[in-house]
Amino acid sequence: MPTARLDLRHRDALFDALETGPFDVAVIGGGITGAGVARDAAKRGLRVALIEQRDFGAGTSSRSSKMIHGGLRYLPMGDLALVREAASERKAVQAIAPHLARETPFVIPAKTAAVIAKLRAGLWTFEKLGGVPKSRKHEVWSQKDVVAREPALRADDLAGAVVYPEYLTDDARLTLANVRDAAAHGALVLNYARADALVLENGQAVGIAVTDALPGAAGDPARKARLTARVIVNAAGPWVDAIRALEDAGAAPRLKLTKGVHLVVSRERLPVDRTIILPAADKRSVFAVPRGETTYIGTTDTFYPQLDLWPAITAQDADYLLDAVALRAAGLRLTHADILSAWSGVRPLVAEEGKSASEISRKDELWTGPAGVLAIAGGKLTAYRKMAERVVDRIEETLGRKPSPCRTDSDPLPGGDVDVDRATASLIDHGLEPPAARRLVDLYGSEAPAVALHGGDVAAEARHAVEAEGALTLEDYWVRRGARAWFDPAPERLAQAAAAMAPLLGWSPQEAERQIAACQAIWDQNMSALR
C-alpha cells in the first residue's frame, strides 16, 4: 500500500502545486462525498486535486449520528433502492475499514406481539435486500430478556424487543481516511483552500480561483492559486448551492437543509450496552448510543434555512431528545445539567416540496450545470462510496475515457488492514490499559502501534495529527482527528494537545492560547442554551 502520511504544513509548495494543471478532476468539498470521489478517481489513475474551504469533514461529515446503517426506517417510505444500497454498502465499509465500522446491536423495544411481527417482516425484507447472512440476522427478545440485558429500559409495558446488528463509525476519521488514500494514490489535497470563483472560457468552467483560508494568518497577504481542470466536481455538501451560484448566479436552489442535534451524557447516567431505538413524542426514532464512558442521544430533524457552520442548538432541541429518553428509561429523568457536550450539523437534502424534514428522501442526485460543473448532493454517509463511484463513472464518460473498474470496495483504507480484536489485545499485552488500547485501535486501526510507541496519549495523538493526518489547527485534532470535543472535553486535554502541536506548527504562546480559546468557544456556543 502506498504511504498514506499526510503532512500539509508546506502551504507555499502546495499552492504552487495547484497551478501545475490542468488536472483531470478538481473536487470542491472535502466532506465524505468529495473525499470518496477523490479517492476513487485517483485510484483509477486520474490526476486529481481536492480543495476544502475549512478542514476535511468540518461540516456535515463530522457531525452525523456516526452510524454505518442500512436505513431500515426508509422501507415504509418505499425507498427500496436506497435501503438495498445502504444495507449492502455496510459490508464494503466494514471490509475496507473494520476499525471504523464497529458492530453494535440495535434494539427496538416493542409493546405488542403485533408490533414485533411487523418489525420482523420489515427486517426480513431488509435482510434479503442487503444479502445479510444467516449468522447476522435479527433476533427477538422477550420482556425478561429486555430486563436482563438492558435494565436501564422500562419494560413493564413491553412484549419484548427486536434486535439486529448495525455498525458505528467515526465519521470524521472515515472522511480523513478517504482523503489520505486519495493523496497516497497521487491526488493533491488541501484543506483551508477556498473556492472563490470559477474560471470560465467560452461558457465552460475550466478552473477555480483558490484562496488560502487558514485561520491565524490575519494581516498576511493570502496565498492564491488558479487551479485548472478538465472536469470540476461540486461536492460541497450544504454549500452545493453556493458553488452552483458561482457557475450561474441565477440558479434556483436545489437543496433543503435540515438540522440534526446530538447530546452526550455520562454512561453512568444512561447505562446502555447497545444502541437503543427510542420513539419520540412525534413518532420519530431517536438513538441512544454507547461510546466509551459516554452515551450520545440523537438526532433531531428540523428544517434549518441558515447556512451556518455551527447551527444553533436550542433548549427545545435538547428537551425533544431528553423527553424521548424519559419515555422509555426506567425511573430516569435526564436534565440539561447532565449534558456533557453537544454537536449539531446540517444535512444537504435534495428539496421535495410538501414533505416534512423526516419525509424527504436521503437519495443522492447528480446533475450538470450550464458551465459543465458536476454537482452531487443528498445521499447517506453509509452509501458514500457508491455515490463516489457513480460520480467517477460520469467523469470518465465526460473525459471520453474507457470505463475503468472501481476498486474502492475491496482495497483497505489507511489503517484498515487490521484485525481489531487482535490489535487491541496486542496493545494491552504491551502495557496499555484496555480503554486506551481500544481507543487507539478504534481511531487508527493498524496504525495504532505507531501512536502507542510515542506514548499513546493526547500529545502523541496530536503530533500524529499534524505529521501524518494533515491537521493545521487545534480544532482539527480536538474535534475531528481525536473526537475529544464531544467525548472527552476536559480543558486540560486542550492544553496538552496545544503544547504538542505548537512547535510543529510554529505557534507562539499567544497563538497557542488563541487556538485553545477558539476550541473552547465552539463548546461554549454549542452549550450556551443548555446551561
N, C-alpha and C positions, 0 to 999 in steps of 0.2 A: 504494500500500500504506500502511495506517495506520502511524504511528510505533510502533516496537517497542522504544523505550528503556524500560528497567525500572529505576526508582530506588525502593528500598524503605526508605530511611533514615527517613522520617517516620512512625514507628511509632504515635504517638498518633492521627494522622489516619487511618491505615489501620485501626486497631482501632475507631475511631468509625464508619468506613465499613462495617465488618462488621455494625453494628447498624441499617443502613438497609434491612433486609429488609422483606418476605420476598423472597428470591431465588427464581428458578425452580429452580435447581440449586445445591446445595452439595456439593463434592467433597472428600472426606477422602483425602489422599495425593497428594504431588507428585512421584511417580515417573513413568515413561514412560506408564503406563496412565492415571493421573489427569490428567497434562498433556494427553494426547491427547483425553480426554473433555472437559476444559475448553475446549480449542481448538475442537473440533467443535461443542460446544454454543453457544459464544459466536458462532461464525461462522454458526450457524443463527438467531441473533437472540435466544437465551435469555439471561436475566440470571443470571450465573454467579459463584460465589465458590469459590475453591480455597485450601485450607489444608494446610500441610505442617508436621509437628512439628519437623523439622530443616531442612535445606536441600533445594531441589529436586534430586531424583536422588541424595540422600545414601545411600540403601540399595542395593538390588539394581541400580538403573538407572544406577549409575556404576561397577559392578564386574562387568560381564558379560565375555564374550570379545570384545566390541566388534566384532561382525560383523552385517551385514545379509545373511543367507544363507538358502537355501531349505530347509535341513533334510533333505539327502539321506539322512542316516542313519535317518530315520523311515520311509523306504519299506519296509524289511524288516518293520517293525512293523505295516504295513497302514494307517498314518495318512495315507491318500491326500489327504483333505480338508485336513489340516494342511499337507502338503507343497505342495499346489496353492496354498493361500492364501499361504504364506510365499514360494514361488517367484514368484508374481505380484506380491506386495507389494514385493519388492525394487525393481521398476520404479517404483512410486509414490514410495518414499523417494528413489530416485535422481533422480526428476523434480522433487521439491519441495525437495531439499537436496543438490545434486550435490557440494558441498564436504564433506558428511557421509556420503557413500556413495562411497568411493574404490574403484574396481575393482582387484581383485587376483586373479591366477590361483591356484587351489587345486590342489596337486599331490598325487596319490595314488600312491605307489610300489606296484608290483605284482610279485610274484615269478614268476608264470607267465602264459602266454598265456590260460589258462582264467580266471584272476582278471581280466585285462584285459577279456575278453569279458563277464564277469558285470558288471563296473563299467560297461561301455558300455551294456549292456542297461538297467541301473538309470538311467543318465544319460539315455538315450533317453526313458524314461518321465518322468523329472524334467523334461526339456526340453519334452515335449508338455504336461504338466500346467501348466507355467509360461508357455507361449507364448513360448519362447525363440527369437529369430530365428536364421537360419542362420549369420549372421556371428558369433554369440556362443556357438555350440555347442562341445562338448568336442573335444579333440584327443588323439592318442596319441603319446607319446614312446617312442623306442627306448631301449635301455640306454645307447647312445652319447649320445643327447640328454640323458639324466639327468646323465651325467658332465660333459658340456659346459656345461649350463645351471645345474645345482645341484651344483657339485663338493664341497660340504660333506657331501653324502649318500653313504653307502656304497652302491655299485651293483653289486658283484660278483655278488650273488645275485638281481638283478632281471631281469625280462624287459622292463621299461620302466615307464612311468607313464601315468596318465590325468590330463589337465589340463582344468579348466573354470573359467569366471570367476564370482567372487562379489564381495561388497563388504565393506570395512571401514568402521567408523564410529567416532565419538567419542560413546559412549552418553550421557554426562552432558550434552554440548552439544546432542545431539538432543533430550533431555528439556527442557533450558532453552529451546531454540528454540520448542518447542510451548507452553511456559509464556508466553514473551514474546508469541507470536502471539495466545494467548488474551487476554492483557492488552490488546494492541493492538486487539482487537475488543470491548473493554468488560468483560472479566472482572476481578474483584477478586481478586488473587493475593497470598498472604502465605506466606513461609517463617518458620520458627521460631514457628509458631502451632499449639499442641497441642489436639487434641480431648479434653477431659476427661470429658465426659458428653453423652448425648443428651437433648434436651428432649422429653418425651412429653406428648401431650394425647389423652385418650380412647384410649390404647393405640397411638397413631401417633406416629412421630418427626416433629417439626415444627421442630427446631432443634438446635444444637450449642453447648455451653458451651466457649468457647475461651480458652486462657491463653497469654500471651506466654512463649515458651521460649527467647528469645535468650540465649546464654551471655554471661557477663561482667557481668550486671546483679544479682549477688547483693546482697542487702540492700535492694534497691528493691522496693516493692510491685509485684507482677507485674500487667501490664495484663490485663484480662479483657474478654470480649465475649460477647453472646448472639446467635449467628448463626441466623436463621430462614430456612427454605427449604421450598418445596413438594415437592421431591424431594431426598433425600440419597443420595449415592453413596459407597460404601466401596471405595476403590481403594488401600488401604493396603499392598499387597504382602504381605511376610511378617507384617505386623501386622493383616491382614484379620480373623483370628480374635479378636484383642484388641478390635477395634472391634465385631465381632459380639457380644462379651460385654457391651458397653455396652448393646446392644439387648436381649439375652437372656442373663442370667448363667449359665443352664444349657445354653447352646448347645454341642453337641458340636463339637470341632474338625473343620474341613474340609480343612486344609492338611497337607502333608508337606514339611518343609523339607530341602533338600539344600545342601551346601556346595560352592562352586567356588573353587579357588585358582589363581592365575596368578603366574608368576615372570618377572622381567625381567633379561636379561643383556645384555652388550655385543654389538653386531652383529659385532664383530671375533672374539668367541669363538664365535658361532653365525652364520656369514655366509650367510644365505639371502636370496634376492631375491624369493621368492614364499612364499605360505603353504603350508607342508608339513603334510600329514596323516600323523601317525606312529602306528603301532599300539603300544599299551601292553601290558604283560605280561598283563593281564586281557582283552585283545582290544578294549578301548575305543579310541576315537580321541583323540589329543592333537594340538593345533595348535602349530606354531612359526610365529610371525607377525612379519615385519619391520616395524619402525616407526622411521623416522629412523635414529639411530645405535644403536638397541637392537633386540633380538628378544625378544618375550614368548612364554611357553610356558604352555599351559593346555588343558584345565581338569580338575581333579578333579571327582568327582561322588559324594559320600558323604552319607548321612543325617546331619543335624545338628539335634538336638532343641531346642537353646537358641535363644532369640530375641535374638541378640547383634547389635549394630550392626556390630561388627568381629569376626567369627568368628575363633577362634584358628587360626593357621597352624602346623602341626606339622612336625617334621623328616621324618616319614613322608609328608606331603603333597608336600614338596619332592622327596624321593627317588623317589616314584612318577613325577613329571614328568621328572626328570633321567634316570631309568632308561629312559624311553620315548625320549628323545633319544639315549641311548647305543646303543640297539638299531639305530639307523639312521644315526647320524653316522659320518663317515669318520675313524677314528683320533682321535676327540674324546671326552673324558670330562669333562663339567661337574661341578663340586662346589659345595657351599654357598658357598664363597668367591667364586664367580663371580656370585652373585645380587646385583644392584644394588638391587632393591626387589621388593616382592611385595604383591598385594592379594587379598582374599577377600570373598566375599559369599554370601548365601543365596538360593536360588530358591524362590518360593512356589508349589509344585506342588499340584494337587488330588489328595488322597490316593487311592491304589488299593492295597488290601490285597494282600499276597503278591507285590508287584512290587519289584524292586531299584530303586535310585535312578535308574539309567540307563534302566530299562524304563518308568517312569511317564510317561504321555503329557504332552506340553507343550501340550495343548489347553486353551483357556480355558473357564471356566464362569461363568455369570451366574445369580444367584438372588436372591429377595426374602425378607427376614427378616420375623419376626412383626410388627414395627412399621413395615414398609414400606420399609426401607432396601435399596437395590440394592447387592449386593456382586459384585465381579468379581475373579477370581483365576485363576492359571495363565497359559498363553499364552507366546509368544515375543516378544522385542524386535522382530524383523522384522515381526511381524503386529500391532504395537500400534495402528496407525491403523485397521485393520479391526475390531479389538476395540472401540475407542472408538466407531466408527460404530454397532456393534450396541447399545452401551450407550445412546447418544443416541437411537437409534430407539426403544428401550424407554422412555426418559424422555419423549419426545414422546407416546408412546401413553399413558403414565401421566397426563400432563398434559391429555390429551384434545385435543392439537393436531393439526392437519392435518399429515401427514408432509411434511417439507421435504428438499430434496436435500442430500447431503453433498458438500462441495467441498474436503475436505482432501487429496484425491488429486491435485489439479492446481494449487491455489494455492500458491505458494512459501512456505516458511518464511523467517523473517528471515535474511538473508544468502544465501538460496537462488537469487536471481535473478543467477546468476553463471556465466560461462564460466571454469572453474577454470584451464585452461592459459593462457588469455589474461590473466586477472587476475594469475597468478603471473609471467608474462613482463613485465607492466607494472611490477610492483614491482621486479623485477630491473633493468629499464631505468631506474628511478628511484633506483638505487644500493644496494638491499638485496642481501645475499648470497643465493644460491639457497636454502640450507636455511632461512634466516629468512623468505624470501618464501613458500616452500611451507608453513611452519608457520602464518604469518598467514592465508593463504588457506584452509588446512585448518580452522583454528579459526573464522574469521569470514566466509568467503565474500566477498560483495560489500561487507561492512563492513570488510574488511581495510585498505583505503587510509586510513580514518579513524584506525585504530590506528597505522598506519605513520606518518601525519602527525605524531603526538605522540611519535615516537621508535621505535615498533615493538619496544621492549624489555620487560623484565619490569615496569618501573614503568608503562609505557603500558598494558600488558595489565591490570595490577592496578587502575589507575584506571578503565579501561573497565569492568572487572568490577563496580565499585561504582556508577558513574554510569549504566550502560546495561544491566547484567545482574543486578541485584538482589543482589549479594554483600554480606554483612554481617559476615563473619569472614574471617580469613586462610585458613582451611581451605577456605572456599567457592571462593576463587581457586586455591589451591595444588593441591587435589585435583580439583576439578570444572571450573572455568572454564578453567584453564590446563593441567591434567593433568601438572603438573611433579612431583607427588608420586611418580608411577610412572616417568616417562620422563626426568626431569632433577632428581633430588632433592638437588641441591647446597645446602648450608646458606646460602651467600651469596644464593641466589635468594630464600629465605625472608626474609632481612633486607631485600633490595631491595623486595620486594613489601610488606612491613610498613611500610617507610618511606613508600611511595607511598599506602597506604591510611589510615595513621594520621590525617592532617589531615582526610581526607574523612569519617571515622567518629568523630572526636573522641577518639581513643585517647591516653591519657597514655603516657609512655615505659614505665611499668610494665605497662600493658595491652598495649602492642605486644610487649613481651618475653613476656607470658603467652600471647599469640596464637602467637608463634613456638614457644614450649615445647609448646603443645598440638599443633601440627602435627608437631613432632619426635617427640612421644610416640606419635603414630599410626605413624610409620615404625618407631620402636624396637619397638613392640608387634608389628607385623607381622613384623619380622625377628628377634625375640628367640630363637626356636627354631632359627634358621638360622645363628647366629653362635657 
